[in-house]
């Protein structure tokens, strides 16, 4: 407790977040350690002013949320996001816990373990960016609960973390239209979850994150069932044993698609593995599932193909691309070698 006969008493718990880390405060504290009466008076005066200003400007009661908790017992994992870029905007209406004019920061951050968007053609992604009807392209996003921080003027603001897959951030850095699409997605998600109305006249401060990013709890999607099949294509006549297997499990055995694996560049200096999966009966990626692990690829397209491919070398699950060519009907997956 800091105390002075002419000043209001302060408990350290009353201090706003980040106050003690402020360079000017650190300087005053250093001077106080030398028992300088003027510095003590200056610090107590600053605390009085700041507390009074804070009480006048906003009284924020943050709503509770289970966004990042394992509320339904589903399998998941805790991840630590990496910084990406920051959106700064304002709340346009007063709702419970949030005042009109309150400054809002959204950290667009990333982690390779966040589920990636579905594989899609450039045309399908463009439809999503332009908000066309019946678009199927969606970007998985994990939103943190709001937390308070201070802006440059020392006023209270609110911070959210919106975490996406690393490849989503990479694409946003190369395609400004895609970046705007991602910004709108994050703003809309904050609005929907907390009933805010955020100003679309936003800015992008020259910082990678506002404050310290918090851990997220994400639920990985259930892996689809992959049927075990022989190396050869299934015969046209079913044997009694295979018929029994199908009837018992009630699942259709799907054939493996043809595929090719190559290193790029060739030789010991290879940095990538390229996998070409041939899908002559597939027109698009709407009902396709791809899961990349360090040593294998799991692929399935509804009612047509299924493949669990063991890779000859470990790869980086946080980097990679996948493109489907509608003309050749080939899915090309490019992975970075560890």
N, C-alpha and C positions, 0 to 999 in steps of 0.2 A: 504494500500500500504506500503510495506517495502522499505526503501530507504537508500542508503549509497553513499557518493560521489565517491567511487572507485568501486562500484558494479552496475550491471544492475538492473533497476527497475523491480519489480514483482507485479502483481496484484494477489489477492488471488484466482481468477478464473483460473489462470495459473497453479495452483498446481495440480499434478496428484492425482487420486483417492486414498484415504487412507493415503496420505502423512502425514497429521497432526496427524493421529492416531499412527504413528510409535513411538515406545518407545524412540528411540534416539532423535527424533524431540521433543517429549514431554519433555525430560530432558533438551534440549537446551532452549525450550520456558520457562521452569521453571526458568532456570538460567537468562534468559533475563529479567524476571520479577524483578530480583534483580539488573538490569541495569549493567550487566557484559559485558564490551565492547568486550572481547575475544569471548564470546558466541555468541554475535550478529554477529560478523565477521564470525564465524564458520558456523552459520546457513545460512547467505547470500551466503557464498561460496558453501555450499552444494546445495542450490537452483540453483545457476548458473551452477554447474556441472550437476545436474540432468536434468535441462531444456535443456542444450546443448546435453547431451547424448540421451535424449528422441527425440530431433529433428533429430539426426543422425540415430537412429535405426529404427524408424517407423513413418509413417504419416498415421494414420488409420482414414478412413472416413467410419463409419458404415452405411450400407444400411438400409433404412427404411423398415419396414415390418408390415403387419396387422395380423401376426400369432395369437396374443393374443387379437385382437379387435373383436368386434361384428359387422363386416363389412356388413353382409347381413341381420341383424335384427333378426337372429334366436334366439330362447330362449336359455339362457345359464346362467352361474353363474361365479363369481369370486372366486378363491380358493387360499389358501396359502399352497404351497408345504412344506413337511417335508424333511429334509436331508436324503440321502441314502449313496451313495459313489461317488467318483470322478474319471473321466478319464482324463489323461494328455497326450497330443500328440502334433504334429506340423503340420502346413500347408506346403504342398510340392510344391505349385506353386503360383505365384502371380496372383491374380485376383483383380478386382476393390474393394478397401477398405481393402484388406488383402494381406500382403506381404509374400513372401516365407520365411520359417523358423519361422514364427510367432507361438508362443506357444499358444495352445488352450486347455482350460479346459471345460469339459462337466460334469455338476452336474446331476447325475441320482437321481432324487428326486421323491416323491410320495404323493398322496392324495387319500383317499378312494372314492372321488366323480368323479375321472377320470374313464370313462367307463372301465370295466375289459375286458380282452381277452375273446373270446367265450369259452364256455365249450367244452373241448376236451379230448380225451383219451390220455394216455401217448404216444401211438404210433403216434397219430397225432401231438403232440408237438415235438416228436423226429424227425419227418419228417421235421418240420419247422427249428429245430436247425441244421439239417444236410443239409438244403437248397435244399431239394428234389423238383422235379417238382410237380405242381398241389397241393401244400400244401394250406390248407384253414385257418390255424391258424395264426392270426395276433394280435399284441399287440398295442392297442391305445396309442398314445404318443403325448403330448403337448409340443411343442418346443418354448422356449422364443426367443426374439430378442437378438442378441449379445450385450455384454457390455464390456467395458474395465476395466482392473484391473492391479495390479502389481504382478509380481512373486517375489520370495525370493531375487533375485538380483536387484530388483527395476525397472526391465524392463517391458514394456507394454505387456500385454497378452489379450486374448479374452476369455470370459466366456459365455457359453450357459447353460440353464437349460432344461433338458429333463424330463418331469413329467409323471409318469405312475401310474397305480392303485397300491394301497398299497400291495395287494396280489401278484402282480408281483414282487415287491421287496422282499417280504418274500420268494417266490419261488427261487429267484436268490441267496439268502443267503444260501439256502439249497442244491442247485444244481449248481455246478460251470459251467457245460456245458450250462445251461440255462442263467447264468450270462454272459458268453461270447456271447451268442446269443443276449442278451439285449444290450451289449456294441456295437456289430456290427450294430444292428438296429439303435442305437442313432447316431453312426458315419455316417452311410449311410444317415440318415435323414438330418443331418447338411450339408453333401456334396450336397445332392439334392437341399436343399433350398437355399444354398448360393454359389453353384458352386465351392466349395473348393475340394482339394484333401488332405485328412488327412492321416498321417502316421499310418500304422497298428502296428508299434512297439510302442505301448502305455505303460503307467505305471498307477498304481492305488495308488496314494498318500494316506498316512495314515491320511485322513481327511474326514469328512462327507459331506462337502460342501466347495467350493471355493467362498469366499465372501458371501454376503447376498442374499438369494434366493428371486426372484421377484414373485409377484402375477401372476397367469395365468387366462385367461378367456377361459372357456371351453364350448362347446355346447353339451348338453346331447342329445343322439339320441331320435328321436320321439318315444313315447311309442306306440306300436302297438295297434290297436283297439281290445278290448276284448268284445266279444259278450255276452250279458246277456242270461243265460239259466236257466231252472228249476233245482232243486236239483236232480231230477230223470233223467235218460238217455232219450234222445229224442225218441219218439215212431216212429215206422216204417211208420205209416200213418200220413201225415201232415194235420193239421186242416186248415181251411180256414184262421183263423187269423194269424197262423204262416207262411202260404204261402204268405200272403199279406206282412208280415214283411220282409220276405226274398226278395220278388220282389221289395219292396220299397227301401231297403238299398243296394240290390245287393250283399249281403255278406252271406257267408255260416256260419251257426251256428255250432260251433264245440263242441264236448262232453268234459266234464271234465274227466281227468284221475283219477284213484283211487290213493289215497295217505294215508300215515300214518304219524302222528306227535308224537314225544316222546321227553322227556327231558333226558339229560345225565349229571351227574348220576341222578338217580331217586330221587324224594323228594325235599325238600326245598333248598338243597344245589346245585341244578342243575346249571351248568355253560354254557350249550349249548342246543340248540334245533336242533333236527335231523328231517328232512323232507324227506321221501322216496316217490318219484312219480313214479308210475308204468306205463311204456310206451311199451306195448307189440308189437305195430305196428311201433316202431321207431328203426332204425338201427344205427344211429349216431346223433350227435348234430349239423350238418352242417346248418340246417335251423331252429334252436331253439333260442328263445329269453327268457332270464331270467333277471328280474329286482328285486333287493332286496331293500325294504324300511324298515323303522324302525318297522312298524307294519304289513307288508304284503309281500307276494311274488307274482309277476306277471309272469306267465309262458305261453309260446305259442310255438307250433311247427307247421310249415306250413301245412295247410290242414288236420291236425289230431287232435290236442288237444289244449284246452285253459283253463287256470285256474287262478283265482285271489283268493289267499288264505289269509284270515285274521289270523294273528298269535296271540296266546294267551298272549304274553308278548313282550315287546319292545326288539329289538336286535341291536347290533352294526353293522352298514352298512359297516364299514371299515375292518371288519374281517369276514372271512367265506371261506368255500371251497365247491366245487361242483364236483362230480364225476359220470360219467355214466358207468355202467357195461353193456357191450354188451351182455354178456351171459344171465344175468337175466333181461335185459332191464329195469333196475331201475336207476333213477337219484337220487342220495343222496346229499342233501344240508345240510351242517353243519354250524350253525350260533351261534355266541357268544351272550349270554344274557347280557343286560346292568345291 
